[in-house]
């Protein structure tokens, strides 16, 4: 199974859609092709900045200045970073800060 790149790609798509491979195979060829293309497209998108290499590559129709950077503040990220910064020394090693809905505030809404 490991040598069949096409099957591995199909299984990745199935995992993304959370469907059995047999369901994926029941789709039309066109729908399967679109799902695979979309999966590859998303995989090529940088998880940090959200852009894709071809958007910057002039030889592939992109532009060297395809995007501009604009600072934006996210209150959630601010709270999360402050929580992580409050951890001292070894206390912060391997710790991931997660955001949990404040149920008291949610009830007030």
Secondary structure, DSSP 8 states (H G I E B T S, - for coil): -TT-HHHHHHHHHHHHHT--HHHHHHS-HHHHHHHHHHHHHHHTB-TTT--BHHHH-GGGT--TTS--------HHHHHHHHHHHTS-GGGGTT--------HHHHHH-
